[in-house]
């Protein structure tokens, strides 16, 4: 498999999700046109993305759904289970801890952590919330390589530093601030507030389009 551009990697989960939908409907094959329409891409872009995986459709048949799902899952590292910890079990962390999609995508939740004494010791999603003081021990024992940070902004960087020092190499950051990581560690920033603001901007743009404005009074 050739090296994948970051933009292609970002589109692969969408392809996989759409293929899962086709499989649940009993489809055994799909065309580049059908799959591209499902994910909102062009057929040419989809074919180019899949070519990096060595996936080529057969003329007159298209792509075999199950085979293509396996190829994409392998490219995304889903053929090997990866252990995950969540730090920060507030409202958002609580919701993430009960998310059922971890197991479906090859991720195993091995630890929940918080510093609030009212939260520590409670059970969320079948997992007991542990005090953050034990974070490093659990990461080492479970060989956790991925962490979700859902802490307040004030402790997000310090938490990230601890995770990196403990051996975590992938961080999904939901804290409302950007965190810095060294080379060799991947971080994905998820700012829900910013995403809503962007949607608000586009909604405002649509509501103020020139063609929607009232016609001017004739002179």
C-alpha positions as a printed NumPy array, in Angstrom:
array([[  0.   ,   0.   ,   0.   ],
       [  1.33 ,   3.437,  -0.954],
       [  1.663,   6.256,   1.558],
       [ -1.732,   7.872,   2.07 ],
       [ -2.144,  11.661,   1.93 ],
       [ -3.761,  13.112,   5.08 ],
       [ -6.79 ,  14.24 ,   3.061],
       [ -7.358,  10.679,   1.885],
       [ -7.042,   9.338,   5.44 ],
       [ -9.645,  11.865,   6.57 ],
       [-12.128,  10.532,   3.996],
       [-11.624,   6.819,   4.688],
       [-13.903,   6.658,   7.772],
       [-16.731,   8.097,   5.672],
       [-16.193,   5.458,   2.998],
       [-16.165,   2.744,   5.642],
       [-19.336,   4.043,   7.281],
       [-21.177,   4.135,   3.944],
       [-19.968,   0.649,   3.043],
       [-21.301,  -0.57 ,   6.38 ],
       [-24.669,   0.9  ,   5.492],
       [-24.642,  -0.853,   2.119],
       [-23.687,  -4.147,   3.768],
       [-26.554,  -3.821,   6.255],
       [-28.908,  -3.432,   3.289],
       [-27.599,  -6.658,   1.761],
       [-25.553,  -5.081,  -1.04 ],
       [-22.586,  -7.18 ,  -2.169],
       [-21.168,  -4.711,  -4.689],
       [-21.154,  -0.966,  -5.237],
       [-20.007,   1.375,  -7.969],
       [-17.712,   4.351,  -7.546],
       [-20.641,   6.574,  -8.516],
       [-22.924,   5.109,  -5.83 ],
       [-20.321,   5.188,  -3.078],
       [-19.172,   8.688,  -4.015],
       [-22.75 ,   9.952,  -3.831],
       [-23.179,   8.423,  -0.37 ],
       [-20.103,  10.178,   1.001],
       [-20.473,  13.442,  -0.911],
       [-17.313,  13.052,  -2.998],
       [-16.725,  12.892,  -6.72 ],
       [-16.277,   9.449,  -8.343],
       [-12.832,  10.518,  -9.597],
       [-11.734,  11.532,  -6.081],
       [-13.05 ,   8.296,  -4.614],
       [-11.263,   6.165,  -7.198],
       [ -8.039,   8.061,  -6.558],
       [ -8.373,   7.579,  -2.788],
       [ -9.037,   3.863,  -3.141],
       [ -6.14 ,   3.447,  -5.562],
       [ -3.772,   4.214,  -2.659],
       [ -5.107,   1.052,  -1.003],
       [ -4.612,  -1.004,  -4.129],
       [ -8.394,  -1.281,  -4.406],
       [ -9.63 ,  -1.396,  -7.971],
       [-13.188,  -2.028,  -9.04 ],
       [-14.   ,  -4.598, -11.696],
       [-15.471,  -3.302, -14.94 ],
       [-19.184,  -3.953, -15.019],
       [-19.19 ,  -5.126, -11.391],
       [-17.696,  -2.324,  -9.3  ],
       [-16.262,  -2.876,  -5.847],
       [-17.013,  -5.842,  -3.62 ],
       [-18.437,  -4.287,  -0.465],
       [-17.025,  -6.748,   2.09 ],
       [-13.574,  -6.83 ,   0.52 ],
       [-13.364,  -3.052,   0.3  ],
       [-14.473,  -2.728,   3.938],
       [-11.632,  -5.027,   4.982],
       [ -9.084,  -3.067,   2.943],
       [-10.151,   0.257,   4.468],
       [-10.328,  -1.2  ,   7.973],
       [ -6.793,  -2.502,   7.571],
       [ -5.556,   0.868,   6.346],
       [ -7.137,   2.545,   9.383],
       [ -5.49 ,   0.079,  11.751],
       [ -8.778,  -1.497,  12.779],
       [ -7.579,  -5.063,  12.411],
       [ -5.756,  -4.666,  15.72 ],
       [ -7.546,  -3.667,  18.927],
       [ -6.26 ,  -0.466,  20.495],
       [ -6.795,   0.413,  24.131],
       [ -8.202,   3.819,  25.007],
       [ -8.499,   5.899,  28.178],
       [-10.746,   8.911,  28.769],
       [ -9.634,  11.7  ,  31.098],
       [-12.366,  14.03 ,  32.318],
       [-15.766,  12.524,  33.07 ],
       [-17.919,  15.622,  33.063],
       [-20.996,  15.838,  30.85 ],
       [-19.045,  15.35 ,  27.629],
       [-16.714,  12.697,  29.044],
       [-19.713,  10.843,  30.438],
       [-21.335,  10.806,  27.009],
       [-18.128,   9.605,  25.362],
       [-17.713,   6.847,  27.959],
       [-21.138,   5.445,  27.086],
       [-20.574,   5.646,  23.318],
       [-21.207,   2.225,  21.827],
       [-19.113,   2.782,  18.717],
       [-15.714,   2.146,  20.31 ],
       [-15.928,  -1.639,  20.128],
       [-17.405,  -1.584,  16.62 ],
       [-14.308,   0.247,  15.402],
       [-11.657,  -1.834,  17.132],
       [-11.133,   0.327,  20.221],
       [-11.277,  -0.997,  23.772],
       [-12.037,   1.426,  26.596],
       [ -9.747,   0.453,  29.475],
       [ -9.98 ,   3.361,  31.891],
       [-11.951,   6.437,  32.93 ],
       [-10.266,   9.135,  35.025],
       [-11.267,  12.273,  36.874],
       [-10.096,  14.378,  39.803],
       [-13.531,  15.294,  41.195],
       [-14.201,  13.291,  44.38 ],
       [-17.91 ,  13.302,  43.547],
       [-17.162,  11.548,  40.245],
       [-14.344,   9.201,  41.274],
       [-15.751,   5.828,  42.279],
       [-18.941,   6.155,  40.225],
       [-19.674,   3.759,  37.377],
       [-20.138,   5.052,  33.843],
       [-20.806,   2.772,  30.912],
       [-19.82 ,  -0.242,  32.968],
       [-16.466,   1.273,  33.96 ],
       [-15.507,   2.56 ,  37.395],
       [-14.125,   6.083,  37.304],
       [-10.646,   6.137,  38.8  ],
       [ -8.715,   9.032,  40.288],
       [ -6.406,  10.677,  37.789],
       [ -3.463,   9.963,  40.11 ],
       [ -3.499,   6.39 ,  38.804],
       [ -3.445,   7.358,  35.143],
       [  0.11 ,   6.291,  34.356],
       [ -0.232,   2.911,  36.056],
       [ -3.321,   1.969,  34.033],
       [ -1.785,   3.144,  30.75 ],
       [  1.259,   0.985,  31.391],
       [ -0.696,  -2.064,  32.548],
       [ -3.221,  -1.933,  29.703],
       [ -0.746,  -0.735,  27.051],
       [ -3.138,   2.069,  26.147],
       [ -1.939,   4.005,  23.125],
       [ -4.854,   6.404,  22.616],
       [ -6.419,   8.895,  25.017],
       [ -9.456,  11.147,  24.913],
       [ -9.024,  14.437,  26.768],
       [-12.305,  15.951,  27.959],
       [-10.961,  18.026,  30.827],
       [-11.415,  21.739,  31.537],
       [ -9.123,  23.942,  29.467],
       [ -7.03 ,  24.87 ,  32.491],
       [ -5.631,  21.345,  32.892],
       [ -5.727,  20.118,  29.281],
       [ -2.049,  20.733,  28.52 ],
       [ -0.824,  19.268,  31.809],
       [ -3.012,  16.213,  31.227],
       [ -1.685,  15.858,  27.689],
       [  1.902,  16.075,  28.947],
       [  1.236,  13.261,  31.417],
       [ -0.369,  11.106,  28.746],
       [  2.545,  11.575,  26.357],
       [  5.084,  10.843,  29.091],
       [  3.168,   7.652,  29.911],
       [  3.475,   6.422,  26.316],
       [  0.236,   7.517,  24.653],
       [  0.824,   8.255,  20.963],
       [ -2.635,   9.422,  19.869],
       [ -4.811,  12.047,  21.56 ],
       [ -8.353,  13.144,  20.759],
       [ -8.731,  16.521,  22.436],
       [-12.2  ,  17.815,  23.303],
       [-10.926,  20.416,  25.775],
       [-11.646,  24.003,  24.657],
       [ -8.005,  24.829,  24.   ],
       [ -5.274,  23.656,  21.659],
       [ -2.685,  21.342,  23.172],
       [  0.922,  20.893,  22.093],
       [  2.501,  17.491,  21.556],
       [  6.   ,  16.422,  20.523],
       [  6.903,  14.815,  17.218],
       [  5.732,  11.232,  17.07 ],
       [  2.433,  11.95 ,  18.818],
       [ -0.747,  12.63 ,  16.862],
       [ -3.436,  14.936,  18.192],
       [ -6.895,  15.636,  16.802],
       [ -8.614,  18.755,  18.077],
       [-12.407,  18.617,  18.365],
       [-13.867,  22.015,  19.253],
       [-17.647,  21.657,  19.319],
       [-18.149,  25.36 ,  19.971],
       [-16.103,  26.346,  16.931],
       [-17.957,  23.878,  14.72 ],
       [-21.298,  25.342,  15.825],
       [-20.003,  28.858,  15.168],
       [-18.976,  27.846,  11.647],
       [-22.446,  26.418,  11.042],
       [-23.914,  29.661,  12.377],
       [-21.758,  31.658,   9.964],
       [-22.957,  29.635,   6.972],
       [-26.581,  29.91 ,   8.132],
       [-26.199,  33.679,   8.338],
       [-24.602,  33.795,   4.881],
       [-27.546,  31.914,   3.401],
       [-30.031,  34.215,   5.103],
       [-28.357,  37.346,   3.725],
       [-27.751,  36.268,   0.118],
       [-28.403,  39.115,  -2.369],
       [-31.067,  37.097,  -4.184],
       [-32.964,  36.725,  -0.911],
       [-32.939,  40.425,  -0.147],
       [-36.035,  42.492,  -0.741],
       [-35.994,  44.314,  -4.096],
       [-35.107,  47.978,  -3.944],
       [-37.874,  50.522,  -4.47 ],
       [-37.859,  51.894,  -7.992],
       [-36.544,  55.424,  -8.259]])
